Amino acid sequence: MVRERMKTIILAVLVLCISQSGIAQSKVGTSAAAFLGIAVGPRAVGQGGAFVAVANDASALYWNPGGLSRYGRSEVMFSHTNWLVGTKFDWAGALINLDGTNAVGVSFTQLSYGDELVTTETSQLGTGETWSASDVAIGLTYARNLTDRFSIGGTAKFIQQRIWNETSSSAAVDVGLLYFTDFSGLKIGMCISNYGADMRLDGKDLYRPIDVDPANAGTNKTIVARLKTDDWPLPLFFRAGVSIDAFKMEDLRFSIAADALRPSDNAETVNVGGELSWNEILFIRAGMKSLFLADSQEGFTLGGGARWDLTSTMGLGFDYSYEDFGLFGGIQQFALSITF
């Protein structure tokens, strides 16, 4: 009975999302914290970012927290990306499998813009000071298997953006679902990410002396006023996807996946990809990102990885991905993981 209800709920949500996508409007560039949309993990990136229904490693902390409790092992992952125009994107996550039914996790995300010289109209070569900017998100996750086929997970996270002396902070939640169907290992995944409060920059550089009545003499010109900046919403993402093992033999496995992504700050798009595995030791991946999205710079993706069992309970993994980013060239991502 529970299983049939879960099927009905999932199908209803999928139908609602598909029906709503036809009337959605694009709101490109209308959100804060755009770094929350940078894909995490070269395994997911290598197969085109189609991962919400796969979600079977520590990067599920980003893609779908509902998959954490299905992994069956604990894992720590570190990922690094040389991102656009000289920025650095780093992600670290830890997944702890408590008892095969419950799992917890923690994640840390940082986008660093580096240091730049402070210049003014009179000091074109720099004042001797430097300024920097960075974006940070910290998440705490819990997931649970509700039935033998259905699991759910949620993440609470703190988000902060900083540019020189100004900062903006917010809190948000992610909620993810993963369902194993009766049809040949077909999995259905869904996740809503970054549901939270708006962000507004504030800091000491926004405090300025002001003359409230410049037309008259004798006024106090040292009154301090604070410049008010606008509120900007977080980028809300809804992902729904499917994955299946297209074929599985004694040594080989080939899985395919497809995700539909509906962001609040852009148009809808589709990601597709696949993973070929030999003995669950060596992996080759490929995919396509942002299908049907006009003027997208994202395109094909490639990747690979390897896993080694160091002991009977501990393993080491390395993954790499390459993503074609149009005018920006290629983006490479690396990750190291330890399972135990």
Contacts in CASP RR format, 6 or more apart in sequence:
PFRMAT RR
TARGET T0000
AUTHOR 0000-0000-0000
METHOD contacts of the structure
MODEL  1
MVRERMKTIILAVLVLCISQSGIAQSKVGTSAAAFLGIAVGPRAVGQGGA
FVAVANDASALYWNPGGLSRYGRSEVMFSHTNWLVGTKFDWAGALINLDG
TNAVGVSFTQLSYGDELVTTETSQLGTGETWSASDVAIGLTYARNLTDRF
SIGGTAKFIQQRIWNETSSSAAVDVGLLYFTDFSGLKIGMCISNYGADMR
LDGKDLYRPIDVDPANAGTNKTIVARLKTDDWPLPLFFRAGVSIDAFKME
DLRFSIAADALRPSDNAETVNVGGELSWNEILFIRAGMKSLFLADSQEGF
TLGGGARWDLTSTMGLGFDYSYEDFGLFGGIQQFALSITF
2 146 0 8 1.000
2 147 0 8 1.000
2 150 0 8 1.000
3 147 0 8 1.000
3 149 0 8 1.000
3 150 0 8 1.000
6 146 0 8 1.000
6 147 0 8 1.000
6 149 0 8 1.000
6 150 0 8 1.000
6 179 0 8 1.000
7 179 0 8 1.000
7 181 0 8 1.000
10 177 0 8 1.000
10 179 0 8 1.000
10 188 0 8 1.000
10 190 0 8 1.000
13 190 0 8 1.000
13 240 0 8 1.000
14 188 0 8 1.000
14 190 0 8 1.000
14 240 0 8 1.000
17 238 0 8 1.000
17 240 0 8 1.000
17 260 0 8 1.000
17 262 0 8 1.000
18 260 0 8 1.000
21 260 0 8 1.000
21 262 0 8 1.000
21 268 0 8 1.000
24 262 0 8 1.000
24 267 0 8 1.000
24 268 0 8 1.000
26 266 0 8 1.000
26 267 0 8 1.000
27 264 0 8 1.000
27 265 0 8 1.000
27 266 0 8 1.000
28 265 0 8 1.000
28 266 0 8 1.000
28 267 0 8 1.000
29 265 0 8 1.000
29 266 0 8 1.000
30 232 0 8 1.000
30 233 0 8 1.000
30 264 0 8 1.000
30 265 0 8 1.000
31 232 0 8 1.000
31 233 0 8 1.000
31 234 0 8 1.000
31 235 0 8 1.000
31 236 0 8 1.000
31 264 0 8 1.000
31 265 0 8 1.000
32 161 0 8 1.000
32 168 0 8 1.000
32 170 0 8 1.000
32 198 0 8 1.000
32 199 0 8 1.000
32 232 0 8 1.000
32 233 0 8 1.000
32 234 0 8 1.000
32 235 0 8 1.000
33 135 0 8 1.000
33 137 0 8 1.000
33 159 0 8 1.000
33 161 0 8 1.000
33 170 0 8 1.000
33 194 0 8 1.000
33 199 0 8 1.000
33 234 0 8 1.000
33 235 0 8 1.000
34 235 0 8 1.000
34 265 0 8 1.000
35 89 0 8 1.000
35 109 0 8 1.000
35 111 0 8 1.000
35 135 0 8 1.000
35 137 0 8 1.000
36 109 0 8 1.000
36 137 0 8 1.000
36 159 0 8 1.000
36 193 0 8 1.000
36 194 0 8 1.000
36 234 0 8 1.000
36 235 0 8 1.000
36 237 0 8 1.000
37 235 0 8 1.000
37 237 0 8 1.000
37 263 0 8 1.000
38 81 0 8 1.000
38 83 0 8 1.000
38 89 0 8 1.000
38 111 0 8 1.000
39 45 0 8 1.000
39 49 0 8 1.000
39 62 0 8 1.000
40 59 0 8 1.000
40 61 0 8 1.000
40 62 0 8 1.000
40 63 0 8 1.000
40 79 0 8 1.000
40 91 0 8 1.000
40 109 0 8 1.000
41 59 0 8 1.000
41 62 0 8 1.000
41 77 0 8 1.000
41 79 0 8 1.000
41 91 0 8 1.000
41 319 0 8 1.000
41 321 0 8 1.000
41 333 0 8 1.000
41 335 0 8 1.000
42 79 0 8 1.000
42 303 0 8 1.000
42 304 0 8 1.000
42 305 0 8 1.000
42 319 0 8 1.000
42 320 0 8 1.000
42 321 0 8 1.000
42 333 0 8 1.000
42 334 0 8 1.000
42 335 0 8 1.000
43 51 0 8 1.000
43 57 0 8 1.000
43 59 0 8 1.000
43 275 0 8 1.000
43 283 0 8 1.000
43 285 0 8 1.000
43 304 0 8 1.000
43 305 0 8 1.000
43 319 0 8 1.000
43 321 0 8 1.000
43 335 0 8 1.000
44 50 0 8 1.000
44 51 0 8 1.000
44 54 0 8 1.000
44 59 0 8 1.000
44 63 0 8 1.000
45 301 0 8 1.000
45 303 0 8 1.000
45 321 0 8 1.000
45 323 0 8 1.000
45 333 0 8 1.000
46 273 0 8 1.000
46 285 0 8 1.000
46 286 0 8 1.000
46 287 0 8 1.000
46 301 0 8 1.000
46 302 0 8 1.000
46 303 0 8 1.000
46 304 0 8 1.000
46 321 0 8 1.000
46 322 0 8 1.000
46 323 0 8 1.000
47 54 0 8 1.000
47 257 0 8 1.000
47 273 0 8 1.000
47 274 0 8 1.000
47 275 0 8 1.000
47 285 0 8 1.000
47 286 0 8 1.000
47 287 0 8 1.000
47 301 0 8 1.000
47 303 0 8 1.000
48 271 0 8 1.000
48 272 0 8 1.000
48 273 0 8 1.000
48 274 0 8 1.000
48 285 0 8 1.000
48 286 0 8 1.000
48 287 0 8 1.000
48 288 0 8 1.000
48 289 0 8 1.000
48 301 0 8 1.000
48 323 0 8 1.000
49 259 0 8 1.000
49 271 0 8 1.000
49 273 0 8 1.000
49 287 0 8 1.000
49 289 0 8 1.000
49 301 0 8 1.000
50 241 0 8 1.000
50 243 0 8 1.000
50 257 0 8 1.000
50 258 0 8 1.000
50 259 0 8 1.000
50 271 0 8 1.000
50 272 0 8 1.000
50 273 0 8 1.000
50 274 0 8 1.000
50 287 0 8 1.000
51 59 0 8 1.000
51 60 0 8 1.000
51 63 0 8 1.000
51 64 0 8 1.000
51 257 0 8 1.000
51 259 0 8 1.000
52 63 0 8 1.000
52 64 0 8 1.000
52 189 0 8 1.000
52 190 0 8 1.000
52 191 0 8 1.000
52 239 0 8 1.000
52 240 0 8 1.000
52 241 0 8 1.000
52 259 0 8 1.000
53 64 0 8 1.000
53 178 0 8 1.000
53 187 0 8 1.000
53 188 0 8 1.000
53 189 0 8 1.000
53 241 0 8 1.000
53 242 0 8 1.000
53 243 0 8 1.000
53 257 0 8 1.000
53 259 0 8 1.000
54 63 0 8 1.000
54 187 0 8 1.000
54 243 0 8 1.000
54 255 0 8 1.000
54 257 0 8 1.000
55 63 0 8 1.000
55 64 0 8 1.000
55 66 0 8 1.000
55 67 0 8 1.000
55 68 0 8 1.000
55 70 0 8 1.000
55 178 0 8 1.000
55 189 0 8 1.000
56 67 0 8 1.000
56 70 0 8 1.000
56 71 0 8 1.000
57 71 0 8 1.000
57 75 0 8 1.000
57 77 0 8 1.000
57 95 0 8 1.000
57 337 0 8 1.000
58 75 0 8 1.000
58 76 0 8 1.000
58 77 0 8 1.000
58 93 0 8 1.000
58 94 0 8 1.000
58 95 0 8 1.000
58 337 0 8 1.000
59 77 0 8 1.000
59 79 0 8 1.000
59 335 0 8 1.000
60 66 0 8 1.000
60 67 0 8 1.000
60 68 0 8 1.000
60 71 0 8 1.000
60 95 0 8 1.000
61 68 0 8 1.000
61 93 0 8 1.000
61 95 0 8 1.000
61 105 0 8 1.000
61 106 0 8 1.000
61 107 0 8 1.000
61 139 0 8 1.000
61 141 0 8 1.000
61 155 0 8 1.000
62 91 0 8 1.000
62 107 0 8 1.000
62 109 0 8 1.000
63 191 0 8 1.000
63 239 0 8 1.000
64 176 0 8 1.000
64 177 0 8 1.000
64 178 0 8 1.000
64 189 0 8 1.000
64 190 0 8 1.000
64 191 0 8 1.000
64 239 0 8 1.000
65 141 0 8 1.000
65 142 0 8 1.000
65 143 0 8 1.000
65 153 0 8 1.000
65 154 0 8 1.000
65 155 0 8 1.000
65 174 0 8 1.000
65 175 0 8 1.000
65 176 0 8 1.000
65 191 0 8 1.000
66 143 0 8 1.000
66 151 0 8 1.000
66 152 0 8 1.000
66 153 0 8 1.000
66 154 0 8 1.000
66 176 0 8 1.000
66 177 0 8 1.000
66 178 0 8 1.000
66 191 0 8 1.000
67 143 0 8 1.000
67 151 0 8 1.000
67 153 0 8 1.000
67 176 0 8 1.000
67 178 0 8 1.000
68 95 0 8 1.000
68 103 0 8 1.000
68 104 0 8 1.000
68 105 0 8 1.000
68 141 0 8 1.000
68 143 0 8 1.000
68 153 0 8 1.000
69 97 0 8 1.000
69 100 0 8 1.000
69 101 0 8 1.000
69 102 0 8 1.000
69 103 0 8 1.000
69 143 0 8 1.000
69 144 0 8 1.000
69 145 0 8 1.000
69 151 0 8 1.000
69 153 0 8 1.000
70 145 0 8 1.000
70 151 0 8 1.000
70 178 0 8 1.000
71 95 0 8 1.000
71 97 0 8 1.000
71 103 0 8 1.000
72 97 0 8 1.000
72 100 0 8 1.000
72 103 0 8 1.000
73 97 0 8 1.000
73 339 0 8 1.000
73 340 0 8 1.000
74 94 0 8 1.000
74 95 0 8 1.000
74 96 0 8 1.000
74 97 0 8 1.000
74 339 0 8 1.000
74 340 0 8 1.000
75 94 0 8 1.000
75 95 0 8 1.000
75 337 0 8 1.000
75 338 0 8 1.000
75 339 0 8 1.000
75 340 0 8 1.000
76 92 0 8 1.000
76 93 0 8 1.000
76 94 0 8 1.000
76 95 0 8 1.000
76 337 0 8 1.000
76 338 0 8 1.000
77 91 0 8 1.000
77 92 0 8 1.000
77 93 0 8 1.000
77 94 0 8 1.000
77 335 0 8 1.000
77 336 0 8 1.000
77 337 0 8 1.000
77 338 0 8 1.000
78 90 0 8 1.000
78 91 0 8 1.000
78 92 0 8 1.000
78 93 0 8 1.000
78 335 0 8 1.000
78 336 0 8 1.000
78 337 0 8 1.000
79 90 0 8 1.000
79 91 0 8 1.000
79 92 0 8 1.000
79 333 0 8 1.000
79 334 0 8 1.000
79 335 0 8 1.000
80 88 0 8 1.000
80 89 0 8 1.000
80 90 0 8 1.000
80 333 0 8 1.000
80 334 0 8 1.000
80 335 0 8 1.000
81 88 0 8 1.000
81 89 0 8 1.000
81 90 0 8 1.000
81 331 0 8 1.000
81 332 0 8 1.000
81 333 0 8 1.000
81 334 0 8 1.000
82 88 0 8 1.000
82 89 0 8 1.000
82 331 0 8 1.000
82 332 0 8 1.000
83 89 0 8 1.000
83 111 0 8 1.000
83 331 0 8 1.000
84 325 0 8 1.000
84 328 0 8 1.000
84 331 0 8 1.000
85 328 0 8 1.000
87 111 0 8 1.000
87 112 0 8 1.000
87 113 0 8 1.000
87 114 0 8 1.000
88 111 0 8 1.000
88 112 0 8 1.000
88 114 0 8 1.000
89 110 0 8 1.000
89 111 0 8 1.000
89 112 0 8 1.000
90 109 0 8 1.000
90 110 0 8 1.000
90 112 0 8 1.000
91 107 0 8 1.000
91 108 0 8 1.000
91 109 0 8 1.000
91 110 0 8 1.000
92 107 0 8 1.000
92 108 0 8 1.000
93 105 0 8 1.000
93 106 0 8 1.000
93 107 0 8 1.000
93 108 0 8 1.000
94 105 0 8 1.000
94 106 0 8 1.000
94 107 0 8 1.000
95 103 0 8 1.000
95 104 0 8 1.000
95 105 0 8 1.000
96 103 0 8 1.000
96 104 0 8 1.000
96 105 0 8 1.000
97 103 0 8 1.000
98 104 0 8 1.000
100 145 0 8 1.000
101 144 0 8 1.000
101 145 0 8 1.000
102 142 0 8 1.000
102 143 0 8 1.000
102 144 0 8 1.000
102 145 0 8 1.000
103 141 0 8 1.000
103 142 0 8 1.000
103 143 0 8 1.000
103 144 0 8 1.000
104 140 0 8 1.000
104 141 0 8 1.000
104 142 0 8 1.000
104 143 0 8 1.000
105 140 0 8 1.000
105 141 0 8 1.000
105 142 0 8 1.000
106 138 0 8 1.000
106 139 0 8 1.000
106 140 0 8 1.000
106 141 0 8 1.000
107 137 0 8 1.000
107 138 0 8 1.000
107 139 0 8 1.000
107 141 0 8 1.000
107 155 0 8 1.000
107 157 0 8 1.000
108 136 0 8 1.000
108 137 0 8 1.000
108 138 0 8 1.000
108 139 0 8 1.000
109 135 0 8 1.000
109 136 0 8 1.000
109 137 0 8 1.000
109 138 0 8 1.000
110 134 0 8 1.000
110 135 0 8 1.000
110 136 0 8 1.000
111 134 0 8 1.000
111 135 0 8 1.000
112 132 0 8 1.000
112 134 0 8 1.000
113 132 0 8 1.000
113 133 0 8 1.000
113 134 0 8 1.000
114 132 0 8 1.000
114 133 0 8 1.000
114 134 0 8 1.000
115 130 0 8 1.000
115 131 0 8 1.000
115 132 0 8 1.000
116 130 0 8 1.000
116 131 0 8 1.000
116 132 0 8 1.000
117 125 0 8 1.000
117 126 0 8 1.000
117 127 0 8 1.000
117 128 0 8 1.000
117 129 0 8 1.000
117 130 0 8 1.000
118 126 0 8 1.000
118 127 0 8 1.000
118 128 0 8 1.000
118 129 0 8 1.000
118 130 0 8 1.000
118 131 0 8 1.000
119 125 0 8 1.000
119 126 0 8 1.000
119 127 0 8 1.000
120 126 0 8 1.000
120 127 0 8 1.000
131 163 0 8 1.000
131 164 0 8 1.000
132 164 0 8 1.000
133 161 0 8 1.000
133 162 0 8 1.000
133 163 0 8 1.000
133 164 0 8 1.000
134 161 0 8 1.000
134 162 0 8 1.000
135 159 0 8 1.000
135 160 0 8 1.000
135 161 0 8 1.000
135 162 0 8 1.000
136 159 0 8 1.000
136 160 0 8 1.000
136 161 0 8 1.000
136 162 0 8 1.000
137 157 0 8 1.000
137 158 0 8 1.000
137 159 0 8 1.000
137 160 0 8 1.000
138 157 0 8 1.000
138 158 0 8 1.000
139 155 0 8 1.000
139 156 0 8 1.000
139 157 0 8 1.000
139 158 0 8 1.000
140 155 0 8 1.000
140 156 0 8 1.000
140 157 0 8 1.000
141 153 0 8 1.000
141 154 0 8 1.000
141 155 0 8 1.000
141 174 0 8 1.000
142 153 0 8 1.000
142 154 0 8 1.000
143 151 0 8 1.000
143 152 0 8 1.000
143 153 0 8 1.000
143 154 0 8 1.000
144 151 0 8 1.000
144 152 0 8 1.000
144 153 0 8 1.000
145 151 0 8 1.000
146 152 0 8 1.000
148 180 0 8 1.000
149 179 0 8 1.000
149 180 0 8 1.000
149 181 0 8 1.000
150 177 0 8 1.000
150 178 0 8 1.000
150 179 0 8 1.000
150 180 0 8 1.000
151 177 0 8 1.000
151 178 0 8 1.000
151 179 0 8 1.000
152 175 0 8 1.000
152 176 0 8 1.000
152 177 0 8 1.000
152 178 0 8 1.000
153 175 0 8 1.000
153 176 0 8 1.000
153 177 0 8 1.000
154 173 0 8 1.000
154 174 0 8 1.000
154 175 0 8 1.000
154 176 0 8 1.000
155 173 0 8 1.000
155 174 0 8 1.000
155 175 0 8 1.000
156 171 0 8 1.000
156 172 0 8 1.000
156 173 0 8 1.000
157 171 0 8 1.000
157 172 0 8 1.000
157 173 0 8 1.000
157 174 0 8 1.000
158 169 0 8 1.000
158 170 0 8 1.000
158 171 0 8 1.000
159 169 0 8 1.000
159 170 0 8 1.000
159 171 0 8 1.000
159 172 0 8 1.000
159 199 0 8 1.000
159 234 0 8 1.000
160 167 0 8 1.000
160 168 0 8 1.000
160 169 0 8 1.000
160 170 0 8 1.000
161 167 0 8 1.000
161 168 0 8 1.000
161 169 0 8 1.000
161 199 0 8 1.000
161 201 0 8 1.000
162 168 0 8 1.000
163 201 0 8 1.000
164 205 0 8 1.000
165 203 0 8 1.000
165 204 0 8 1.000
165 205 0 8 1.000
166 201 0 8 1.000
166 202 0 8 1.000
166 203 0 8 1.000
166 205 0 8 1.000
166 206 0 8 1.000
167 201 0 8 1.000
167 202 0 8 1.000
167 203 0 8 1.000
168 199 0 8 1.000
168 200 0 8 1.000
168 201 0 8 1.000
168 202 0 8 1.000
169 199 0 8 1.000
170 196 0 8 1.000
170 197 0 8 1.000
170 198 0 8 1.000
170 199 0 8 1.000
170 234 0 8 1.000
171 196 0 8 1.000
171 197 0 8 1.000
172 193 0 8 1.000
172 194 0 8 1.000
172 195 0 8 1.000
172 196 0 8 1.000
172 197 0 8 1.000
172 234 0 8 1.000
173 195 0 8 1.000
173 196 0 8 1.000
174 191 0 8 1.000
174 192 0 8 1.000
174 193 0 8 1.000
174 194 0 8 1.000
174 195 0 8 1.000
175 191 0 8 1.000
175 192 0 8 1.000
175 195 0 8 1.000
176 189 0 8 1.000
176 190 0 8 1.000
176 191 0 8 1.000
176 192 0 8 1.000
177 189 0 8 1.000
177 190 0 8 1.000
177 191 0 8 1.000
178 187 0 8 1.000
178 188 0 8 1.000
178 189 0 8 1.000
179 187 0 8 1.000
179 188 0 8 1.000
179 189 0 8 1.000
180 186 0 8 1.000
180 187 0 8 1.000
181 187 0 8 1.000
181 188 0 8 1.000
184 244 0 8 1.000
184 245 0 8 1.000
185 244 0 8 1.000
185 245 0 8 1.000
186 242 0 8 1.000
186 243 0 8 1.000
186 244 0 8 1.000
187 242 0 8 1.000
187 243 0 8 1.000
187 244 0 8 1.000
188 240 0 8 1.000
188 241 0 8 1.000
188 242 0 8 1.000
189 239 0 8 1.000
189 240 0 8 1.000
189 241 0 8 1.000
189 242 0 8 1.000
190 238 0 8 1.000
190 239 0 8 1.000
190 240 0 8 1.000
190 241 0 8 1.000
191 237 0 8 1.000
191 238 0 8 1.000
191 239 0 8 1.000
192 236 0 8 1.000
192 237 0 8 1.000
192 238 0 8 1.000
193 236 0 8 1.000
193 237 0 8 1.000
193 238 0 8 1.000
193 239 0 8 1.000
194 234 0 8 1.000
194 235 0 8 1.000
194 236 0 8 1.000
194 237 0 8 1.000
195 234 0 8 1.000
195 236 0 8 1.000
196 234 0 8 1.000
197 234 0 8 1.000
198 231 0 8 1.000
198 232 0 8 1.000
198 233 0 8 1.000
198 234 0 8 1.000
199 231 0 8 1.000
199 232 0 8 1.000
199 233 0 8 1.000
199 234 0 8 1.000
200 229 0 8 1.000
200 230 0 8 1.000
200 231 0 8 1.000
200 232 0 8 1.000
201 229 0 8 1.000
202 226 0 8 1.000
202 229 0 8 1.000
206 226 0 8 1.000
206 227 0 8 1.000
206 228 0 8 1.000
206 229 0 8 1.000
207 224 0 8 1.000
207 225 0 8 1.000
207 226 0 8 1.000
207 227 0 8 1.000
208 224 0 8 1.000
208 225 0 8 1.000
208 226 0 8 1.000
208 227 0 8 1.000
209 221 0 8 1.000
209 222 0 8 1.000
209 223 0 8 1.000
209 224 0 8 1.000
209 225 0 8 1.000
210 221 0 8 1.000
210 223 0 8 1.000
210 224 0 8 1.000
210 225 0 8 1.000
211 219 0 8 1.000
211 220 0 8 1.000
211 221 0 8 1.000
211 223 0 8 1.000
212 219 0 8 1.000
212 220 0 8 1.000
212 223 0 8 1.000
213 219 0 8 1.000
233 264 0 8 1.000
235 263 0 8 1.000
235 264 0 8 1.000
235 265 0 8 1.000
236 263 0 8 1.000
236 264 0 8 1.000
237 261 0 8 1.000
237 262 0 8 1.000
237 263 0 8 1.000
237 264 0 8 1.000
238 261 0 8 1.000
238 262 0 8 1.000
238 263 0 8 1.000
239 259 0 8 1.000
239 260 0 8 1.000
239 261 0 8 1.000
239 262 0 8 1.000
240 259 0 8 1.000
240 260 0 8 1.000
241 257 0 8 1.000
241 258 0 8 1.000
241 259 0 8 1.000
241 260 0 8 1.000
242 257 0 8 1.000
242 258 0 8 1.000
243 255 0 8 1.000
243 256 0 8 1.000
243 257 0 8 1.000
243 258 0 8 1.000
244 255 0 8 1.000
244 256 0 8 1.000
244 257 0 8 1.000
245 253 0 8 1.000
245 254 0 8 1.000
245 255 0 8 1.000
246 254 0 8 1.000
246 255 0 8 1.000
246 256 0 8 1.000
247 253 0 8 1.000
247 254 0 8 1.000
248 254 0 8 1.000
251 278 0 8 1.000
251 279 0 8 1.000
252 276 0 8 1.000
252 277 0 8 1.000
252 278 0 8 1.000
253 275 0 8 1.000
253 276 0 8 1.000
253 277 0 8 1.000
253 280 0 8 1.000
254 274 0 8 1.000
254 275 0 8 1.000
254 276 0 8 1.000
254 277 0 8 1.000
255 274 0 8 1.000
255 275 0 8 1.000
255 277 0 8 1.000
256 272 0 8 1.000
256 273 0 8 1.000
256 274 0 8 1.000
257 272 0 8 1.000
257 273 0 8 1.000
257 274 0 8 1.000
258 270 0 8 1.000
258 271 0 8 1.000
258 272 0 8 1.000
258 273 0 8 1.000
259 270 0 8 1.000
259 271 0 8 1.000
259 272 0 8 1.000
260 268 0 8 1.000
260 269 0 8 1.000
260 270 0 8 1.000
261 268 0 8 1.000
261 269 0 8 1.000
261 270 0 8 1.000
261 271 0 8 1.000
262 268 0 8 1.000
266 293 0 8 1.000
267 293 0 8 1.000
267 294 0 8 1.000
268 292 0 8 1.000
268 293 0 8 1.000
269 289 0 8 1.000
269 290 0 8 1.000
269 291 0 8 1.000
269 292 0 8 1.000
269 293 0 8 1.000
269 296 0 8 1.000
270 290 0 8 1.000
270 291 0 8 1.000
270 292 0 8 1.000
271 287 0 8 1.000
271 288 0 8 1.000
271 289 0 8 1.000
271 290 0 8 1.000
271 291 0 8 1.000
272 287 0 8 1.000
272 288 0 8 1.000
272 291 0 8 1.000
273 285 0 8 1.000
273 286 0 8 1.000
273 287 0 8 1.000
273 288 0 8 1.000
273 301 0 8 1.000
274 285 0 8 1.000
274 286 0 8 1.000
274 287 0 8 1.000
275 283 0 8 1.000
275 284 0 8 1.000
275 285 0 8 1.000
276 283 0 8 1.000
276 284 0 8 1.000
276 285 0 8 1.000
277 283 0 8 1.000
280 307 0 8 1.000
281 306 0 8 1.000
281 307 0 8 1.000
281 308 0 8 1.000
282 305 0 8 1.000
282 306 0 8 1.000
283 304 0 8 1.000
283 305 0 8 1.000
283 306 0 8 1.000
283 307 0 8 1.000
283 319 0 8 1.000
284 303 0 8 1.000
284 304 0 8 1.000
284 305 0 8 1.000
285 301 0 8 1.000
285 302 0 8 1.000
285 303 0 8 1.000
285 304 0 8 1.000
285 305 0 8 1.000
285 321 0 8 1.000
286 300 0 8 1.000
286 301 0 8 1.000
286 302 0 8 1.000
286 303 0 8 1.000
287 300 0 8 1.000
287 301 0 8 1.000
287 302 0 8 1.000
288 299 0 8 1.000
288 300 0 8 1.000
288 301 0 8 1.000
289 296 0 8 1.000
289 298 0 8 1.000
289 299 0 8 1.000
289 300 0 8 1.000
289 301 0 8 1.000
289 323 0 8 1.000
290 296 0 8 1.000
290 298 0 8 1.000
290 299 0 8 1.000
297 325 0 8 1.000
297 326 0 8 1.000
297 327 0 8 1.000
297 328 0 8 1.000
298 323 0 8 1.000
298 324 0 8 1.000
298 325 0 8 1.000
298 326 0 8 1.000
299 323 0 8 1.000
299 324 0 8 1.000
299 325 0 8 1.000
299 326 0 8 1.000
300 323 0 8 1.000
300 324 0 8 1.000
301 321 0 8 1.000
301 322 0 8 1.000
301 323 0 8 1.000
301 324 0 8 1.000
302 321 0 8 1.000
302 322 0 8 1.000
303 319 0 8 1.000
303 320 0 8 1.000
303 321 0 8 1.000
303 322 0 8 1.000
304 319 0 8 1.000
304 320 0 8 1.000
304 321 0 8 1.000
305 317 0 8 1.000
305 318 0 8 1.000
305 319 0 8 1.000
305 320 0 8 1.000
306 317 0 8 1.000
306 318 0 8 1.000
307 315 0 8 1.000
307 316 0 8 1.000
307 317 0 8 1.000
308 315 0 8 1.000
308 316 0 8 1.000
308 317 0 8 1.000
309 315 0 8 1.000
310 316 0 8 1.000
313 340 0 8 1.000
314 338 0 8 1.000
314 339 0 8 1.000
314 340 0 8 1.000
315 338 0 8 1.000
315 339 0 8 1.000
315 340 0 8 1.000
316 336 0 8 1.000
316 337 0 8 1.000
316 338 0 8 1.000
316 339 0 8 1.000
317 336 0 8 1.000
317 337 0 8 1.000
317 338 0 8 1.000
317 339 0 8 1.000
318 334 0 8 1.000
318 335 0 8 1.000
318 336 0 8 1.000
318 337 0 8 1.000
319 334 0 8 1.000
319 335 0 8 1.000
319 337 0 8 1.000
320 332 0 8 1.000
320 333 0 8 1.000
320 334 0 8 1.000
320 335 0 8 1.000
321 332 0 8 1.000
321 333 0 8 1.000
322 330 0 8 1.000
322 331 0 8 1.000
322 332 0 8 1.000
323 330 0 8 1.000
323 331 0 8 1.000
323 332 0 8 1.000
323 333 0 8 1.000
324 330 0 8 1.000
325 331 0 8 1.000
END
